[in-house]
Amino acid sequence: MHQKIRIGVLLLTFFVFHNLTYAQEHNEIEIQGKVVTIKKGIEEPIPYVKVKCASSDHVAITKEDGSFQIHLHELPDTLMIKAVGYELMAFVVEQEGKDVVVNLKDGSMLKGVTVFGRNLGKHIDLKDPFNVEKIGQDELRKAACCNLSESFETNASVDVNLTDAVSGAKKIQMLGLDGVYTQLQWENIPLIRGLSTSYGLSFTPGTWIESIQITKGTGSVVNGYESIAGMINLEVKKPSESERLYVNLYGNKFTRGEINVHGAQRINDKWSTMTFLHASNQFNETDVNKDGFKDMPVGFLGAAMHRWDFRGKNMESRFGIKGTFADKDGGQLGYNSSSDPTFPKWGASFKTTHLEAFGKMGIFMKNRPKGSLGIVNQLKYHQMNNVFGNSTYSGTQKKWYSNWIYSDIIGNTNHTYKTGASFILDDYSQTYNDSTFLKTEIVPGAFFEYTYKHLEKFTLVAGVRADYHNLFGTLFAPRLHAKWNPSKKSALRFSVGRGYRVPNPYSDFNSLMASSRTWIVDPNIVPEDGISSGVTFTQKFLIKDEVSTFSVDYFYTHFLNQLVTDLDVSPNEVHIYNTTGTSFSHAVQAELALKLTKTFEFRIAAKYYDVKAEFGGELQQKAFVPKYRVLLNSGYKTRNKKWEFDLTANWVGKKRLPSTASNPIKHARPDESVDYWVLNSQITYRMKKFSFYIGAENMLNVIQQNAIISADDPFGPYFDATQLWAPISGVNIYAGLHFDIKHKKK
């Protein structure tokens, strides 16, 4: 009965639509705006102005209110503005968007023009040879988005799940594969790697993010030998483009509070700088599912970053420092890490210190107009100390990363290439209980990537890289990407490539320590080796002059060698070992994004995962990976753009669970979970400098009952807090505000 009511609520919510019209011809990039002139401080629209695209025959004429709409083939592009009594103007449009404002001056006074674009919500560029899904701030602000792990709630390509019932940590999945197979970067600098794998998603505040680019399958060889399942790259807000002052406040019913403050200073035409500050705290203990354990750890997380940007005639540079500090306590109610050691409480404590210095430089060659050299460097120190009951884990990572990239053309712009070299030095020191593990990885590498373009319809990218690992020898990774545009509104892409991953079992799967399982780790672990291939198709079309998109993709990943975390041998043990047995992933996703009117949009996506590996000689579906998932998202904005309403529903199918059949009946669990819906919503009210938002997560109050096995005897042999397949804390209500002061327009 309850399931029928839930489904009824979803149907009523999502299937009340505006009237549909037939699809019409449309190019993929839409620019909307208006042409005005300012006389005596008063803005006046200019009607009947001719706006023409320089690269095509597309023309628009402004209306009585000065507004216009024009479609472009690709960006950047140039618009020509022609009006009687004004000089002919030409200016470059660099990003897709609406709300473009052109200040047209009298011919005798004309000096320039300012173009303002909007950061889009979600977009796939049909010209890019890589199938990159770009998420902008419009999409990110559909949810609270407190940190990176919460930035994918409205996205179908990335799944996010809790890792256990005590740490509050989240992990991502792409193509049905664990997040360790996804390469995460920020501005092409490694973001989460090594010891930060388990908890690093919470270290990047959502308000720092300008946009996210998601690539499925193997990415470019320029970025390294990893990215078996995909790559996620963040663009952090830039000093030259950001607010003079920005403040975000957030709080929820579970007494979690956050504050984010950042500000940009433009020193002169060449130099700009920006400072980011973040603080969050879980103030009180909560136990919604009444198992005697905190649903979320209590404690503090702080992060800061300071960056500089330099833009010269023949050189650009970005550099800075950032750091994160976290101190949180989970486990049974009443536990904290400063308690008396004899205090009979099962506790979990998480202490992390992360420090980083980074630098990027781009040099433009004077004697090679299309040639440039890019240099990326990163120094990182990451230290963590965790406690899980009677088990302790500590680890330290010291890292140096360097990547040198030279790009140029061969004859003409139809033939381009990138080549260069990279270097990684990773020094690890880890201790788990009484065992110590020391490891130093030294990995020099080289790469070459060639790109061929034909008539803007076909693009081929062929790359190869070779890295020499001091512990495991040569890692050879060839990759191929191809893109064909059957029409101006569609793109068909194909990719295939090889990727590797060097495991760190104790840090990669740290959450598995939240149990009484004995760890049995093969001492001869070698890098994972996988081949990923995929095909994607994207079609754009028009409904009521608004762009809608249909996309479908299929990816097959085959592991030649995979690290297996086997929880099926015994409910009291976790076995970690390499296997060359059968291991693969079939992932299919179809998504329809409808822009029904200027103010209403709707998105539906369905996914199928067939992810299997051999466990105990038997080919089985990977545990905690559902075969089917569905995402529904709708958004509505009032015409004056002051009110925004967003609603997202995720249906998660049944998941295979590790066997607990040998446990006593009291501590045994089914071998399969049930399916469930998670419903989230947010309402935003925007003013000139302020915006206020209120939202609810898990509105159907889905709670996994008895999520922790043997919660009443946590020091006993059957305790396990890692068998998590659904939410544990019920409905969450939150509210917050954004405040910003922008730079004065020049």
N, C-alpha and C positions, 0 to 999 in steps of 0.2 A: 504493500500500500504506500509506504513512504517513498519507494523508488518511483512509483507512478506519479506521485505528487511532485517529486523533484524533476522528472522529465517534463511534466506539464508546465512547471515554472519556466524551464529552459525554453520550451517551444513558444510560450506566450511572449517571452522576452525577446527572442531572436528573430521571429518570423512575422513581425509587423513592419512591413516595408513601405516605402514610398513607391509611386507608380514607376514602372520600368519603361524605357523606350528602346527602340531597336539600335543595335550597335552601328556606328558610323565610322567612316574613315578617320584615322587619327595618327599623327606622328607621336613619337614616344616622349618628347620633352616639351612641356607646356610652360610658357611664361605669361603671367598676367600682371598688369599694373596700370599706371596712368601717367599721362604727361601733363605737367602743370608749369606755371610760371609764378614767380613771387614778385608782387608789386606793392611797395610800401608796407612790407611785412605781412601781406595777405596772400594766401595761396589761391590761385585761380586756375581752374582746369582749362586746357586748350583742346577744343574739338577739331575734328577733321585733319588731324596730323597723320602723315603717312609714316608707318613703321615697317621697314623692310628688312628681312634676313639677308645678310651679305652672302651666305653660302647657298642660298636657294631662292626660288621665286615666291616664297611665302610673304604676303603683305597683309597688314592690318591697318585699319583706319580708326582713330580714336573716336569715341562717342561724345555726346553732349557733355558728359561729366569727365571727359578726358581719359576714360578707361579704354584699355585695349587687351587683346588676347592673341598670341601668336605661338606657332609651334616650330621648334628647331630640330634639326637632325642630330646634333651632338653638341657637347660643351667642351671647352669654351667656344662661343660664337659671337659674331658682331652684328649689332642692330644699327641700321641707318635711320635717323630721324630727320624728316623733311617737313617743314611748315612754312607757309607764306609769312614773310616778315622776320624769319629766323634763319640763321645759318645752318647748312647741312651738318649734322652731327653724327659721329660714329663712336660707339663705345662697346666694350666687351662685357658679355654676360658670362659669369663663371660657374653659376650653380642654378639648378632648376628651382623654381619657386613662384610664389604669388606675392602680391603686395610690392611689386617693383615700382619705385617712384622715380620719375625722370624730371629733374628741375631744368626746364628749357629757358634759357635767357635770351634776351634781345641780341640780334646779330652783332651789334656794335660792342656788346659787353661780354660776349661768350668766351669763357675760359675753360669750362669743363662740365662734367655731369657726374652725379652720384647715383649709383644703382644699389638698391637694397634688396636682398633675396631672403627667402625664408628657409630655415633648416627643415628639410622634409621629414616625414614620418618614416616611410618605408619605401625603398626603391631598388629596382634591379636595372642596371645600365645594359641596354641591348648591344652596345658597341664593345664592351669589355670582353676580352677573350676568356677571362675567368668568370665563373658564375658567382658573382659577389652580391650578396644581399646587404644593402646599406640601410642602417637604422639611424634616424636622426632624433633630435630632441623632442619633436612632436610625438614620436612613438614612445620614447623613453618616459615622457611625462604622463603617459596614460595610466601608470601605476606609480606607487611611492618611490620605487627604484632607489632604495637606500644604499645599496652597494651593487657590485657587478653581478653577484649571484642572484639578485632580484631584478636584473635588467632584461630578463628574457620571458617575463610572464605573459606577454602578448605575442611572443614569437613562436612559430611552429618548428623551426629548424633546430632549435636547441631545447632540450629537456633539462629541467632542474629538479633534483630530489635531495631530501635530507639523507645524510650518511648514517646517522645513528640517533638514538633517543636521548643522548646526554650532552653532546657537544654543540648542537645547533648548527653544525657545519653543513654546507650544501655542496653538491657536486653536479657537474653538467654531463650530459650524454649527447653525442651526435652520431647519427646513423645507427643508433642502438648500442654504440660502444662507449665504454667508460671515458670520462673526461681526460684521462691521462693520454689518450690518443689524439687529442685536439691540441694544436699548438696555439698558445695564447700570447699575444704581443700587444704592446702599446706603441704606436708610431714606429712599428718595425723593430722595437727593442723587446727582448724577452720579458714577459710579465710574470708568468707563473711557471716555475720549473724547479725541479729538485725538491728541497725541503718545504717549499711553499705550496706544493701540490694539493695537500689535504685541506688547507684553510685559507689559501691565498685569494679566493674569490671574494672574501669579505673585506679585503684590504684596500680596494679601490672604491671610494664613494661614488655613487651614481651621479651626483651633481658635477663631478669633475669631468664627466664624459661628454664630449661634443657629438660623437657618432661612433657606431660600431659597424665593422665590416665582417660578414660571415661568409666563409668559403668552404664548401663541402669537398671532401676528398683531398688528394694531395695538392698542395699549393705550389708556389714558385720555388725553384731550387735556390733562389737568391736568399731565402729566409732560413735555410737549413735542411737537414735530412729528416726532420720529424713531420708532423701533420699527416698521420696515417688516415684519420677520420675527417680532418678538416683543420681550418685555421680561423681564429677570431682575433681581429686587430682593432684596438681602440684608438680613436683620435681624441686626445685630451684637449681641453679648451686652450686656445692660443692667446698670448698677451695682445697681439695686434688686432684681435677680433672680438675680445670678450668685454664684459661689463667692467666699469670702473669699480663698482662694488656690488657683490651679490651675497645674499644671506638666505639660507634655507633652514627652517625649523620643522621638526617632525616629532610626533609622540603617538603611542598606541595604548590600547587598554591593558596591555601586559607590562606597562611601566617602562617601555623602551623609549628613550629620548635621544634625539640627534640634533646637532647643529653643524652647518657647513657655512664657511665664510671664505670667499675668494675675491681678489681684486686685481685688475690689470693697470699698469702704468706705462704710458707711451712716452718715453723720454725724448725721442726725436724721430726723424724719418728712418733711422737705421736701427735704433735700440728700443726694445720694450721688455718689460718684465712682469711677472705675475706670481702671486703667493696664494696657496691653497691651505686651508685649515679645516680639520674635521675632528669631531668628538662625539662619541656615542656611548651610552651606558644603559645596561639593563639593571634597574634599581631594585626590584623586588622579585622574590621567588614566585613562580606560578606552577600549579599542578592541576591542569584541567582534567586530565584523564585519571586522576586519583590513584596513581600507582606509587606514591611516596617519593617520586623523583622530580626534579625541576625539569619542566618542559624546555626551558632555555637556560643556558648558564648565566649567572649574574656576574656583572663586572664591566670593565671599561675597555674601549678601543679608541686610540687616537692616531691620526695620520696628518702629515704635513708635506708640502712640496713647494719648492721655490725654483722657478725657471726663468731663463733669459733667452731672448731671441735677437739675433742680429741679421740684418738684410743689407748687404752691400751690392755693388755693381756686379762683381764676379764671384761673390761668395755669400753663402748663408750659413748660419750656425745656430744651434739650439743646445743649451746645456743647463744643468741644474742638479739639485739634490732632492731626495724624498726619504721619508722614514715612517715607520709604523710601529706602534707599541700596543700590545694587548695583554690583559690580565683578567681572566675569567674563571669562575668556579661553577661546576655543574655537579651532578650526582644527586644523592638523597637530600631531601629537605633538611636545612639546618647545617649542611656541611660547608665549610670554607677552608681554604688551604692553610690558614693560620690556626686552625683548630688544634687542640691537644692530640698528638699522635695516637693516644690510646682511645680517643673518642670513637665509639663503634659505629661509624657512618662510612658508607661507600661513597667516595668522592672522586670527582674528575676536575683537574685544574689545567688551564691552558695559558701559558706565558710565552709571548713571542716578541722578539725585537728584530726589526728589519731596517737596514740602512742601505742607501743606494746613491751612487753618483752616475750621471749619464751625460753623454755629449754626442751631438750629431753635426756634421759639417758637409756642405755641398759646395763644390768648386766647379765653376763653368770655364771650360777651356777657351782661351782667346783665339787659338789657331784652329779650333774645331768647333764651329757654331752649334753643332748638335751634341758635342761631347761634354760629359760631366763626370765628376768623381764624387762619390758619397762615402763618408766614413762614419761608422757608428761604434761607440764604445760604451761599455757599462761595467762598473765595479759594484759588487753587491756583497753584503754581509747579512746572513740570516741565522738567527739563533732561536731555538724553541725548547721549552721544557714542559712536558706533559705528564700528568699522573692519571692513571685509570685504576682506582681501587688499590690493590697491592702491586700493580705494575707501574713502572716508570720508564719514560722515554725522553731522551735529550739528544739534540742534534745541532750541529753547526755547519754552515756552508759558506765558503768564501769563493767568490766567482769573479772572473774577468772574461768579458765577451767583447770581441772586436770583429767588425765586418767591413770590408773595403769593396766598393762596387763602382765599376766604370761602365758607362753606357754611351753608345754612339750609333751612327748609322753606317750601312755598307752601301755606298753609292747614292741611294736616295732613301726617303722615309718609309718606303715599302719594306725595307730590310733593316732591322735594328737588332742590336744585341746588348746583353749585359754580361759582364765577366768580373771575376774578382776572387778574393780569398777571405777566409774567416778563421778565427781562432777562439777556442773555449778552454779555459782553465777552471775546473771545479774541484775544490778540496772539501771533502766530507769527513766529519767525525760524528759517529752516532753511537749511542749506548741504549740498549734495551735490557732492563733488569741488570743482570750481571755480565752481559756480553757487550763487547765493544767492537765497532766496525769502522775501520779507517779506509778511505779510498781517495785517490787523486786521479782525476780524468784530465788528460791533455789531448785536445782534438783540433789539429789544424785541418783546413779543408779548402777546396777550390771548386769553382763552378763556372759554367758557361750556359747562357740562355739566348736562343735566337728566335726572333719574331718576324713572321712574314705576313704582310697585309696585301689583299687584292681587292681593289675597287670598293673598299669599305664594307664589303659583304662577307669576305672570308678572312679569317685570321688563324694562323698556326703558330703555336709557341712550343718549341722543343728545347728541353733543358737537361743538363746532366751535371751532377756534382759527385765528388769523391772526398771523403773525410777519412783521416787516419786516426783511429782511436788507440791510445797507448796500451789499453788493456785488451781490446778485442780486434784490432787490426783494421783493415780497410772496409769502409761502408760506402757502397756504390749505389747511387740513387738516380736513375733516369726517369724523366717525366715528360708527358706530352699532353698538350691542350689544344683543342680546335674549336672554332666558332664559325657558324654560317648563318647569315641572315636571309631566310627565304623571302622576306619582305621587310619593309621599314618598321613593321610593328611586331616582328617575331624574331626569335633567336634560338638556334639549336646548337648545343655545346656537347663536346665529348672530352673526357679526360681519363688518363691512366698514368699511374706512377707508383714508385716504390718508396717506402718510408721505413724508418727505424726508430726505436725508442730504447734508451738505456734505463732499465728499471732501478728504483731504490725502494725495495719492498716495504721497509719499516716506515718510511715517510709517505710513500704513495698510498698505502692502505692503513694509515694510522688509526682510522675510526674502528677497525676490527679489534683494536685493543680494548674496546668497551665491552668485554665479555670475559668469561673464564676459559676460553679456548686456549689451548697450548699451541704456540706457533712452531711449525715445522717447515723450515725454509731450506731449500736446496742450496748448498754453498757454491754451486757452480752455475750461477745464473748468467745468461748471455743476453745480448740485445734482442728485443723483439723485432721481427721482420715481416712486413706486410705489403701486399700489392692492392691498391684501390683503383677501381675503374668506375666510371659513371657517365650517364647521359642525362641532359636536362633540356627541357623545352619551355620557352616563355612566350606567351602571346599577350599583346596589349590591344585593347579595343575601347570604344567610346560609348558611354551612356550619358545622355544629356550633357554633352560637351565635357564630361569628366572622364579621366583615364581609369580604366579597370584592367586587371591583370589576371591571367590564368597561367599557372606553371605546374609542371610535373617533372619529377626526377626519379631516377633509379641508380643506386650505387651498390656495387658488390665489392666487399673487402675480403681478401683471402690471406690468412696468416701462414707464412712459411715456418715461423717460429713464434710462439706466443707465451707470455707469462700467465699462468693460470692461478687464480686464488680459489682453491677447491674447498668448499664448505660442506661437501656431501659425504666425505669419507667418514666423518664422525661429528656429531654436534658438539663435541668437546675439543675439537682440533680445527686448525686452519692450515692447509697444506699449500705452499707456494712453490711452484716449480715451472720450468720451461717444458713445452710440449711441441713436438712436430706433427702431432696427430691432426685430425680434421678440425678446423676452426675457421668460421666464416661469418659474414654478416650480409644479408640482403635487406636493403632499406628502400622503401618506396614512399614517396610523398606527393600528394596532389593538393594544390591550394588555389582558391578562387577569391580574389580581392575585388569587391564591387564598390565603386565610388558612385552611389546612386544619385546623389545631388551634390551641390557644393557644400552641404552641411551634414550629410549622412553617408557613412561608409560601413560596409559589412564584409567580414572575412571568415572563410571556413577552410580548414585544412584537415586532411586525413592522412594517417601514416600507418604503414605496415612494416614490422620488424621481424625478420627471421634470423636470429642471432644464436648460433649454436657452437658448441665445442665438446670435446670428449672429456667426460668426467668419469673416472673409474672404468674406462674402456667403453663407456656408453655415450653416444651422441645425444646431447640434451640442450634444450633452450637455456641460455644464460639466465641465472637467477636474477630476480628483480628487474627484468626487462620485459615490459608488456609487448604482446604481438600487435596490439592495435591501440591507437591514440587518435583523438579528435580534438581540434581547437576551434572555438567559435569566438569571434570578437566583433563588437559593433561600437561605433562611435558617432556621436552627434554633437554639432556645434551650432549655437544660435547664429543668426546672420550677422549680428554685431560682434561675434567672436568673444563675448564676455563669458558665456556659459559653455562648458564642455561636459559631456556625459559619456562614460566608457564602461563597457561590460564585457567580461571575458569568462568563458567557460572552457574547462579542460575535462574531457572524458578520458580516463585511464583504464585500459582493459586489464584483464587478469594477468598476474605474474606468477611464474614458477618460483617457489621458495625452497631454500635448502632443506634437506630432509632432517627431521628431528624424531624420526620413528623410534630410535633406540632410547630416547628419553623416557622417564616415567610418564604416565598418562597426563599427570598434572602439568608437566612441562613440555608436552608435545604440542605441535602446531600443525595445521593443514599444510599440504604440499603445494597449495595454490591459493593466492589471494582472491578477493572479490573485486569486481570493477567498481568505479565510483566517479562522481562528478565533483569538480572544484569550481566554485563560482566566485569571481572577484568583480568589484565595481568601484568606480571613482567618479566624483563630481568635482569640477574645478570652476572657480569664478575668478575672472581676470580683470584687473584694473590697470591703470597706466603703469604704476611701479610695483604694485602688489598683485599676487595671485594666491588664492586660498583653495585648499583642497581637503576633501574628506572622503574616506573610502572604507571598504570592507573586504576582507579576504576570507575565503572558505565560508561563504554565506550559508551553505547548506549544512554546516557544522559536522563535516565528516571527521571522525576520530577513529583511529585504529585502536581497538580495545586490546588490552593485555599485550601492548607493544613490547614490553620488556619481559623476557622469559625469566622466571624465578626472581621477580622483583622483591619478594619478601625475604630472600636469602641471597643477597648480592655477592657474598664471599663464598657461596657454595659452588659445586661443580657444574651446575646447569645454567648459571646466570648468563644472559646474552641480551645486550641492548642494541644489537646490529641488525636484527630481523625487521627492518622498517620498510613498509611498502605504501604507507598512506600518512596523512597529517596526524599529529597527536595533540594539538593544542586548540582545536575548534575555531570558532569565529573570532576574527581579529578586527577591531575597529581602530582606525587611525585618522589623524588630521595633521595639517601642516600649512606652511605658507612659504612663498617665494617672494623675495624683495630684491630689486635691482636698480642701480643707477647707471645709466649708459653714458658713454663718452659723448661729448658734444660733437655734432656733425661738422666736418670741415667744409 
